[in-house]
Amino acid sequence: VIHELVQAENIVIVGRAGQMILREEKGVLHVRVVAPLVVRIERTASDMKLEPAAARKLVEQSDRARAQYLKRYYHASIDDPGLYDIVINTGRLAIKQAAGIVCAALEMLPE
């Protein structure tokens, strides 16, 4: 399904092991968005109206699940920088700045 979507239109795939499924696909930009744990906990607590302890638990569970999925099905480490074209730290950059970087990188991508 992911391959079909990429062929049909310009799309953004969040997660779903896209960095592995589409690793050989031309015209695809692989971006990893990161932020320090404390920042992700604060954002999750705010977005989901959770206490910090509950937000921490949710973030840590999500981190483990994502890493385990990639390792189990693709024998890859989510932390391998070679899986991504760019890595953006939204703990240091605003979301708008990060989006600008992604858009600029897309413009530079070879067809």
N, C-alpha and C positions, 0 to 999 in steps of 0.2 A: 504494500500500500504506500509506504513512504517513497519508494522509487517512482511509483506512478504519479504521486503528488508532485514530486520534484520535476518530472518531465512535463507536467501539465501547466504549472504556474509558478510564480514567485511566491515562496512561502517561508515561514519561520517555523522550525521544529524545535520545541523546547524539550530537552531530554530524549527519551525513547531510544537511547544509544545511537543517535544520529551520527555521532562522530565515527562510529564503527560501521554502521549500515551504509553510509554514504562516503566512506573514506576514499574510494576510487572515483567518485562522481566529479566530473568537471563542472566548474561554475558554482561550487558549493563552498561557503565560508564556514569553517568550524570555529565557534567562539565559546570560550569557557568564561563564565562570569563568576567571580569569587568576591568574597568580603570576609573580614575577620569574624570569628565565631560570635563575639560580643555584639557586633553590628547586626548580624543575621538574627540573633536572639531578640535584640531590641525591635527590629523590623517585624519579626513574626509576632511578638507580643502585641505590638501596636496594631498591626493589620488584622490579627485574629482576636483581639481583645482578651489576651491571656496574661496570666501572671508570668513573671520571668522564668520561674522554675518549670512551668508547663511548656513555655516556649522553648526553653533549652532542651527539654526532653524531646520535643517534636523535631527540632532542628537536628539533633544528634541522631535520632532514629532515621530521619530522611537521608542524612549523610551516609549512614551505614547501609541502608537499603540500596541507594544508588551505587555505591562502591561495590557491594556484593553482587548486584545484578550484572554490572559490567565484567566483573571477575568471573562469575559463574558462566555466563553465556558467551563471552568474547575473550576470556583469558587475558584481560587487559586491566590496567590500573587507571582509575579515573584521574589520578594525579599525574599521569604521563603527559608532559607538555607536548610531546610529539603527536598527540592525537588532535591538537588544536592549531589553528592558524594564528589566533591571537587569544591572549588571556587578559581580561579586564577586571581590575579591582574596584568594585563600586564602594568600597570602604574609603577610597581616596578620591574617586571621581563621582560626580553627580550622575544620576541616571541619564539625564539629557546629554552630558558630555560623552558618556559611554555609548549611547545610541549614535551620536555623531561620529565616533571612531569606527563603529561597525559600518555605518553607511559609507564612510570614506574608504574603508577597506574593501567593501563590496564593489565600489567603483573601480578599484585597482585590480580586481580579480581577473586573471586571464580567462577568456571564454573557453 
